């Protein structure tokens, strides 16, 4: 039997002991998924590291350092930082509304000279941390009490509304999905869940009236892409062509045409999964999804092994956030849901998304390294 749990029970782990506790198997899986992204970015640039693959490799290397650094920090420290992190992310969302950088018709970024920060990406992880801290301090009975439930609902709704105003429907959906999933995992009663689902279904006609024109057009195009194949339906039509043309084994590395000949817009970000389908076919696409599945299984196992409620909720929140990224992007590029602008994690080009995902994995690894740490229920400090 591993002696580490006994050591952890007697005294805090040293830095060297923490490094030995890091699950390097998970890091290898994460690196393999990122390498698939580097290969696709290299391919769509015509076999060149610039302008996408090279910078993405540098970002991933920095992200690995962030992952390991975050893993070394005790989860009790992350608990203490949970509310401040949420507050900072929320403040940055407010800054975006007043002075954010506008790109592609959306106001989502803050310009810091050569860097651009997308606060909505930071909010995904901050929300998981803050909700995990709040829910850690509640019993199962408390969670279903209206007074106690109001706080997490506001914590979820407030940033989701700000993100919708950018507008960024995809990220708003992930924020709500992350938050509601954590409430469910913490023990929220079905007597709240079933009416809530009914209310969501009933609100769809109302939501339609508040949607932007381009968002309505995306829904209509999803229902019938051929109605405007050269306009609003262009992206999804070309994505389907790219995936379908790959067949079972694909055209071969560097042999894709839809992306390299610029038929496919946003080829380096939202629609990069289609390039993988075109060049490596059904087999390559399934291989990447299996790789993602293994990472998700690791996340679930880490959550189940944690001895603290906070650790379990953080691990599951990070894992679910990663899953929602994959699910929404995959369904989107295959034409199974409307286009909502969500990148494929570790694969799509982008700095904020890459750093956020890697920091999330750092929190997941921190839960694993400090899995023997026990935190009394009432030590969370309710707000």
C-alpha positions as CSV (number, residue, x, y, z in Angstrom):
1,X,0.0,0.0,0.0
2,X,1.2,3.5,-0.8
3,X,2.6,5.2,2.3
4,X,1.7,8.7,1.1
5,X,-1.8,8.8,2.7
6,X,-0.2,8.1,6.1
7,X,2.4,10.9,5.5
8,X,-0.4,13.3,4.5
9,X,-2.3,12.4,7.7
10,X,0.7,13.3,9.9
11,X,2.0,16.4,8.2
12,X,1.8,18.5,5.1
13,X,3.5,17.1,2.0
14,X,6.8,18.5,1.0
15,X,7.3,19.9,-2.5
16,X,9.2,16.8,-3.6
17,X,6.4,14.5,-2.2
18,X,3.8,16.6,-4.1
19,X,5.7,16.2,-7.3
20,X,5.8,12.4,-6.8
21,X,2.0,12.5,-6.3
22,X,1.3,14.3,-9.6
23,X,-0.5,12.0,-12.0
24,X,1.9,12.2,-14.9
25,X,-0.4,9.7,-16.9
26,X,-3.1,12.4,-17.0
27,X,-0.5,15.0,-18.1
28,X,0.6,12.7,-20.9
29,X,-3.0,12.3,-22.1
30,X,-3.5,16.1,-22.0
31,X,-0.2,16.6,-24.0
32,X,-1.3,14.0,-26.7
33,X,-4.6,15.9,-27.2
34,X,-2.8,19.2,-27.5
35,X,-0.4,17.6,-30.0
36,X,-3.3,16.8,-32.2
37,X,-4.2,20.4,-32.1
38,X,-0.6,21.5,-33.0
39,X,-0.7,19.1,-36.0
40,X,-4.0,20.5,-37.3
41,X,-2.8,24.1,-36.9
42,X,0.4,23.2,-38.7
43,X,-1.6,21.6,-41.5
44,X,-4.1,24.4,-42.1
45,X,-1.1,26.8,-42.4
46,X,0.2,24.8,-45.3
47,X,2.9,23.0,-43.3
48,X,4.2,26.0,-41.4
49,X,4.5,26.7,-37.6
50,X,3.3,30.3,-38.3
51,X,0.9,31.8,-37.7
52,X,-0.9,29.3,-35.4
53,X,1.0,26.2,-34.4
54,X,4.2,27.9,-33.1
55,X,2.4,30.3,-30.7
56,X,0.0,27.6,-29.6
57,X,3.0,25.3,-28.6
58,X,4.4,28.2,-26.5
59,X,1.1,28.7,-24.8
60,X,0.7,25.1,-24.0
61,X,4.2,24.9,-22.5
62,X,3.3,27.9,-20.3
63,X,0.0,26.2,-19.5
64,X,1.9,23.1,-18.3
65,X,3.9,25.2,-15.9
66,X,0.7,26.7,-14.7
67,X,-0.8,23.2,-14.3
68,X,2.1,21.9,-12.2
69,X,2.3,25.1,-10.1
70,X,-1.4,25.0,-9.4
71,X,-1.2,21.4,-8.4
72,X,1.4,22.2,-5.7
73,X,-1.0,24.5,-3.9
74,X,-3.0,23.0,-1.1
75,X,-6.8,22.8,-1.9
76,X,-7.5,24.7,1.3
77,X,-5.6,27.6,-0.2
78,X,-7.8,27.4,-3.3
79,X,-10.8,27.3,-1.1
80,X,-9.7,30.6,0.5
81,X,-9.2,32.2,-2.9
82,X,-12.5,30.9,-4.4
83,X,-14.6,34.0,-3.6
84,X,-11.9,36.6,-4.5
85,X,-11.3,34.8,-7.8
86,X,-15.0,34.9,-8.6
87,X,-15.1,38.6,-7.6
88,X,-12.2,39.5,-9.9
89,X,-13.7,37.5,-12.8
90,X,-17.0,39.2,-12.4
91,X,-15.4,42.7,-12.2
92,X,-13.5,41.9,-15.5
93,X,-16.9,41.0,-17.1
94,X,-18.2,44.4,-16.1
95,X,-15.0,46.0,-17.5
96,X,-15.7,44.3,-20.8
97,X,-19.2,45.8,-21.0
98,X,-17.7,49.3,-20.7
99,X,-14.4,49.2,-22.5
100,X,-14.0,45.8,-24.0
101,X,-12.3,45.1,-27.4
102,X,-14.8,44.4,-30.2
103,X,-14.0,41.6,-32.6
104,X,-16.2,39.8,-35.1
105,X,-19.2,41.8,-33.9
106,X,-18.8,40.8,-30.2
107,X,-17.4,42.7,-27.2
108,X,-15.6,39.9,-25.3
109,X,-12.0,40.9,-24.8
110,X,-9.9,43.3,-22.7
111,X,-6.8,44.7,-24.5
112,X,-3.6,44.7,-22.5
113,X,-1.1,45.8,-25.1
114,X,0.1,42.7,-26.9
115,X,-2.3,40.5,-24.9
116,X,-6.0,40.0,-25.0
117,X,-7.9,38.6,-22.0
118,X,-11.3,37.0,-22.4
119,X,-12.9,37.3,-18.9
120,X,-15.7,34.9,-19.7
121,X,-13.2,32.1,-19.9
122,X,-11.8,33.0,-16.5
123,X,-15.3,33.0,-15.1
124,X,-15.9,29.3,-16.0
125,X,-13.2,28.2,-13.6
126,X,-13.9,30.9,-11.0
127,X,-17.6,29.9,-10.9
128,X,-16.7,26.3,-10.2
129,X,-14.4,27.3,-7.4
130,X,-16.9,29.7,-5.8
131,X,-19.8,27.3,-6.0
132,X,-17.7,24.4,-4.7
133,X,-16.8,26.5,-1.7
134,X,-20.4,27.6,-1.0
135,X,-21.8,24.1,-1.5
136,X,-19.1,22.6,0.7
137,X,-20.5,24.4,3.6
138,X,-24.1,23.1,3.1
139,X,-25.7,19.8,4.0
140,X,-27.8,18.0,1.5
141,X,-31.0,19.2,3.3
142,X,-29.7,22.9,3.2
143,X,-29.1,22.8,-0.6
144,X,-32.8,22.4,-1.4
145,X,-34.0,25.2,1.0
146,X,-35.0,28.3,-1.0
147,X,-33.0,30.8,1.1
148,X,-29.8,28.7,0.7
149,X,-30.5,28.0,-3.0
150,X,-30.9,31.6,-3.9
151,X,-27.2,32.5,-3.4
152,X,-25.8,29.9,-5.9
153,X,-28.6,30.7,-8.4
154,X,-27.5,34.4,-8.4
155,X,-23.9,33.4,-8.6
156,X,-24.7,31.5,-11.8
157,X,-27.2,33.9,-13.3
158,X,-25.3,37.1,-12.9
159,X,-22.2,36.3,-15.0
160,X,-24.3,34.3,-17.5
161,X,-26.4,37.5,-18.2
162,X,-23.2,39.6,-18.6
163,X,-21.8,37.0,-21.0
164,X,-25.0,36.9,-23.0
165,X,-24.8,40.7,-23.4
166,X,-21.4,40.4,-25.1
167,X,-23.0,38.5,-26.9
168,X,-21.6,35.0,-26.3
169,X,-24.4,32.4,-26.1
170,X,-22.1,29.4,-26.1
171,X,-20.1,30.4,-23.0
172,X,-23.3,31.5,-21.2
173,X,-24.7,28.0,-21.8
174,X,-21.5,26.4,-20.4
175,X,-21.7,28.6,-17.3
176,X,-25.3,27.6,-16.6
177,X,-24.5,24.0,-17.3
178,X,-21.5,24.0,-15.0
179,X,-23.4,25.6,-12.2
180,X,-26.6,23.5,-12.4
181,X,-24.5,20.3,-12.7
182,X,-22.7,21.2,-9.4
183,X,-26.0,21.9,-7.7
184,X,-27.2,18.5,-8.8
185,X,-24.1,16.7,-7.7
186,X,-24.2,18.5,-4.3
187,X,-27.7,16.9,-3.8
188,X,-30.3,19.4,-5.1
189,X,-33.7,17.8,-4.8
190,X,-35.6,16.6,-7.9
191,X,-38.6,18.7,-6.7
192,X,-36.5,21.7,-7.8
193,X,-34.9,20.2,-10.9
194,X,-38.0,19.0,-12.7
195,X,-39.9,22.3,-12.5
196,X,-36.7,24.1,-13.5
197,X,-36.5,22.0,-16.7
198,X,-40.1,22.7,-17.4
199,X,-39.5,26.5,-16.9
200,X,-36.6,26.3,-19.3
201,X,-38.7,24.6,-22.0
202,X,-41.5,27.1,-21.5
203,X,-39.1,30.1,-21.8
204,X,-37.8,29.2,-25.2
205,X,-40.4,31.3,-27.1
206,X,-39.6,34.3,-24.8
207,X,-35.8,33.8,-25.3
208,X,-36.4,33.8,-29.1
209,X,-37.7,37.4,-28.8
210,X,-34.5,38.5,-27.0
211,X,-32.0,36.8,-29.3
212,X,-29.9,38.9,-31.7
213,X,-30.7,38.7,-35.4
214,X,-27.6,36.7,-36.1
215,X,-28.4,34.2,-33.4
216,X,-31.9,33.6,-34.8
217,X,-30.4,33.2,-38.2
218,X,-28.0,30.5,-36.8
219,X,-31.0,28.6,-35.4
220,X,-32.9,28.8,-38.7
221,X,-29.8,27.8,-40.6
222,X,-29.4,24.8,-38.3
223,X,-32.9,23.7,-39.1
224,X,-32.3,24.1,-42.9
225,X,-28.7,24.9,-43.9
226,X,-29.6,24.7,-47.6
227,X,-31.9,27.7,-47.3
228,X,-28.8,30.0,-47.3
229,X,-25.9,27.8,-48.3
230,X,-23.8,30.7,-49.5
231,X,-24.6,32.9,-46.6
232,X,-25.5,32.0,-43.0
233,X,-25.3,28.3,-43.8
234,X,-21.8,28.5,-45.4
235,X,-19.9,27.5,-42.2
236,X,-21.9,24.4,-41.4
237,X,-22.3,23.3,-45.0
238,X,-18.5,23.5,-45.5
239,X,-17.9,21.7,-42.2
240,X,-20.1,18.8,-43.2
241,X,-18.4,18.6,-46.6
242,X,-15.0,18.5,-44.8
243,X,-16.0,15.8,-42.3
244,X,-17.8,13.8,-44.9
245,X,-15.0,13.9,-47.5
246,X,-12.6,12.3,-44.9
247,X,-14.4,9.0,-45.0
248,X,-13.1,6.3,-42.7
249,X,-9.4,6.9,-42.8
250,X,-9.1,10.5,-44.2
251,X,-7.2,12.1,-47.0
252,X,-3.9,12.1,-45.1
253,X,-1.9,14.7,-43.2
254,X,-1.5,18.0,-45.0
255,X,-3.9,16.8,-47.7
256,X,-7.1,18.6,-46.5
257,X,-8.7,21.0,-49.0
258,X,-11.6,22.7,-47.2
259,X,-9.5,24.4,-44.7
260,X,-6.3,25.0,-46.6
261,X,-8.2,26.5,-49.6
262,X,-10.1,28.7,-47.2
263,X,-13.5,27.2,-47.9
264,X,-14.0,26.9,-44.1
265,X,-14.1,30.1,-42.0
266,X,-12.7,30.0,-38.4
267,X,-10.7,27.0,-39.4
268,X,-8.1,27.5,-36.7
269,X,-10.6,28.0,-33.9
270,X,-14.2,26.8,-33.7
271,X,-14.1,24.5,-36.8
272,X,-10.7,22.9,-36.3
273,X,-12.2,19.5,-35.5
274,X,-13.5,19.4,-39.2
275,X,-9.9,19.5,-40.4
276,X,-9.1,16.4,-38.3
277,X,-12.1,14.7,-39.7
278,X,-11.0,15.5,-43.3
279,X,-7.4,14.5,-42.9
280,X,-7.7,11.5,-40.5
281,X,-11.3,10.5,-41.2
282,X,-13.7,8.8,-38.8
283,X,-10.9,6.8,-37.3
284,X,-8.9,9.9,-36.4
285,X,-11.9,11.7,-35.0
286,X,-12.9,8.8,-32.8
287,X,-9.3,8.4,-31.6
288,X,-9.3,12.0,-30.4
289,X,-12.7,11.6,-28.7
290,X,-11.5,8.4,-27.0
291,X,-8.5,10.4,-25.7
292,X,-10.8,13.1,-24.4
293,X,-12.9,10.3,-22.8
294,X,-9.9,9.0,-20.9
295,X,-9.1,12.4,-19.6
296,X,-12.7,12.7,-18.4
297,X,-12.5,9.3,-16.7
298,X,-9.3,10.5,-14.9
299,X,-11.2,13.5,-13.7
300,X,-14.1,11.5,-12.3
301,X,-11.7,9.1,-10.6
302,X,-9.8,12.0,-9.0
303,X,-13.2,13.5,-7.7
304,X,-14.2,10.1,-6.2
305,X,-10.9,9.7,-4.4
306,X,-11.0,13.1,-2.7
307,X,-11.8,13.1,1.0
308,X,-13.3,16.6,1.0
309,X,-16.6,17.8,-0.5
310,X,-14.8,20.9,-1.8
311,X,-12.2,18.8,-3.6
312,X,-14.9,16.5,-5.1
313,X,-17.0,19.4,-6.4
314,X,-14.0,21.2,-7.8
315,X,-12.7,18.1,-9.6
316,X,-16.2,17.3,-11.0
317,X,-16.8,20.9,-12.0
318,X,-13.5,21.1,-13.9
319,X,-14.2,17.8,-15.6
320,X,-17.7,18.7,-16.5
321,X,-16.5,22.1,-17.9
322,X,-14.1,20.2,-20.1
323,X,-16.9,17.8,-21.2
324,X,-19.3,20.6,-22.1
325,X,-16.6,22.2,-24.3
326,X,-16.1,19.0,-26.2
327,X,-19.8,18.1,-26.5
328,X,-20.9,21.6,-27.7
329,X,-18.1,22.0,-30.2
330,X,-18.4,18.5,-31.6
331,X,-22.2,18.7,-32.0
332,X,-21.9,22.2,-33.5
333,X,-19.4,21.3,-36.2
334,X,-21.4,18.2,-37.2
335,X,-24.5,20.3,-37.6
336,X,-26.4,18.7,-34.7
337,X,-26.9,22.0,-32.8
338,X,-26.7,25.6,-34.0
339,X,-23.3,27.3,-34.2
340,X,-22.6,29.0,-30.9
341,X,-18.8,29.7,-31.1
342,X,-17.3,27.3,-28.6
343,X,-13.7,26.1,-29.2
344,X,-12.5,22.5,-29.0
345,X,-10.4,22.4,-25.8
346,X,-6.6,21.9,-26.2
347,X,-7.1,21.7,-30.0
348,X,-8.5,25.0,-31.1
349,X,-6.2,28.1,-31.4
350,X,-6.6,30.6,-28.6
351,X,-4.7,31.9,-25.6
352,X,-7.5,32.6,-23.0
353,X,-9.1,29.2,-23.6
354,X,-5.8,27.3,-23.5
355,X,-4.7,29.0,-20.3
356,X,-8.1,28.5,-18.6
357,X,-8.3,24.8,-19.5
358,X,-4.7,24.2,-18.3
359,X,-5.4,26.1,-15.0
360,X,-8.5,24.0,-14.6
361,X,-6.4,20.8,-15.0
362,X,-4.0,22.3,-12.4
363,X,-6.9,22.6,-9.9
364,X,-7.9,19.0,-10.8
365,X,-4.3,17.9,-10.1
366,X,-4.3,19.8,-6.8
367,X,-7.3,17.8,-5.7
368,X,-5.5,14.6,-6.6
369,X,-2.2,15.6,-4.9
370,X,-4.1,16.7,-1.8
371,X,-6.8,14.0,-1.9
372,X,-6.2,12.9,1.7
373,X,-6.9,16.4,3.0
374,X,-10.1,16.6,5.0
375,X,-12.0,19.8,5.4
376,X,-14.8,20.1,8.0
377,X,-18.2,21.0,6.4
378,X,-18.5,24.2,8.3
379,X,-15.0,25.4,7.7
380,X,-16.0,26.9,4.3
381,X,-17.3,30.1,5.8
382,X,-20.8,30.7,4.3
383,X,-21.4,34.0,2.6
